[in-house]
Amino acid sequence: MACRGKIRGLPDQPNRGLRMLTAFVRAFQTPDLRKKMLITLGLVALFRFGASLPTPGIDEANVTPARTWPRRPAVPRPACWPS
């Protein structure tokens, strides 16, 4: 697999970022999509907050090695990716 500097499948357009930002703004202007996006962002924020709370009865020193267990990535990186 060769890396060519652009994302495969996407056209090389100079205003691609502007179009994405415009689509995001339009999504917030639509009431139904705005409601769904805010609910999703709220659930993600709630999950992230809950993940940071300590669990009673669990020693964090015993859990820390399990968090860092996989020392190597599951999928090897191509040689052209920066580390």
Secondary structure, 3 states (H helix, E strand, C coil): CCCCCCCCCCCCCCCHHHHHHHHHHHHHHCHHHHHHHHHHHHHHHHHHHHHHCCCCCCCHHHHHHHHCCCCCCCCCCCCCCCC
